[in-house]
Amino acid sequence: MAPDPSRLDGAEIRFYQGYRYTVVTIVNGAQPHTEEAELWWQCLNETDAKWRYFRRHVATTGADAARWVESDFKGWVGGHMEAEG
């Protein structure tokens, strides 16, 4: 699902092995020459549909930070799948 181009605040929702998640990129100047990305997730089969914070990473670009936090999330999900199986 892609963001709605008519809305500036639209976020891309992604899906991975029973989870729905989004990555938010932040440029706030907290650290010089860096950008941050944080990931929020939901289980697809939950009834309360509460968004949960996963983690935030800082890198020289928002794209690098997003790739890093998304990679960590997929590894975390993989670990949960192995523990359940």
C-alpha positions as CSV (number, residue, x, y, z in Angstrom):
1,M,0.0,0.0,0.0
2,A,1.6,3.3,-1.1
3,P,1.0,6.7,0.6
4,D,-1.7,8.9,-0.7
5,P,0.0,11.5,-2.9
6,S,-2.7,14.1,-2.2
7,R,-1.8,14.0,1.6
8,L,1.6,15.1,2.8
9,D,1.2,13.1,6.0
10,G,0.6,9.8,4.4
11,A,2.7,6.8,5.5
12,E,3.5,3.7,3.5
13,I,2.1,0.5,5.2
14,R,4.2,-2.6,4.6
15,F,3.5,-6.2,5.4
16,Y,5.8,-9.0,6.6
17,Q,5.0,-12.5,7.9
18,G,1.8,-11.6,9.8
19,Y,2.8,-8.1,10.7
20,R,1.9,-4.6,9.4
21,Y,4.5,-1.9,9.9
22,T,5.6,1.5,8.8
23,V,8.9,3.3,8.9
24,V,9.0,7.0,9.8
25,T,12.0,9.1,8.8
26,I,12.9,12.1,11.0
27,V,15.2,14.9,10.2
28,N,15.4,16.9,13.5
29,G,19.0,18.0,13.8
30,A,19.6,16.3,17.1
31,Q,22.9,15.0,15.7
32,P,24.7,16.9,12.9
33,H,24.6,15.4,9.5
34,T,22.3,12.5,10.5
35,E,18.7,11.4,10.0
36,E,16.6,9.0,12.0
37,A,14.1,6.3,11.2
38,E,11.8,4.6,13.6
39,L,9.6,1.6,13.0
40,W,6.0,1.0,14.3
41,W,4.2,-2.3,13.9
42,Q,0.9,-4.2,14.5
43,C,0.1,-7.9,14.4
44,L,-2.4,-8.6,11.6
45,N,-4.5,-10.9,13.7
46,E,-4.9,-8.6,16.7
47,T,-8.3,-7.2,17.5
48,D,-7.1,-4.0,19.3
49,A,-4.9,-2.9,16.3
50,K,-2.6,-1.0,18.6
51,W,0.5,0.4,17.0
52,R,3.7,-0.5,18.9
53,Y,7.1,1.2,18.7
54,F,9.9,-1.2,17.7
55,R,13.2,0.8,17.5
56,R,14.9,3.9,16.1
57,H,18.2,4.0,14.2
58,V,20.3,7.0,13.2
59,A,22.4,7.1,10.0
60,T,23.9,9.7,7.6
61,T,20.7,9.4,5.5
62,G,17.1,8.6,6.3
63,A,17.2,5.8,3.7
64,D,20.1,4.1,5.4
65,A,18.5,4.5,8.8
66,A,15.2,3.0,7.4
67,R,17.0,0.0,5.9
68,W,18.8,-0.6,9.1
69,V,15.6,-0.5,11.3
70,E,13.6,-2.6,8.8
71,S,16.4,-5.2,8.7
72,D,16.4,-5.4,12.5
73,F,12.6,-5.8,12.5
74,K,12.6,-8.6,10.0
75,G,15.3,-10.4,12.0
76,W,13.2,-9.9,15.2
77,V,10.1,-11.3,13.4
78,G,12.1,-14.3,12.2
79,G,13.2,-15.0,15.7
80,H,9.6,-14.9,16.9
81,M,8.5,-17.3,14.1
82,E,11.3,-19.8,15.1
83,A,10.3,-19.6,18.8
84,E,6.7,-20.3,18.0
85,G,7.4,-23.1,15.6
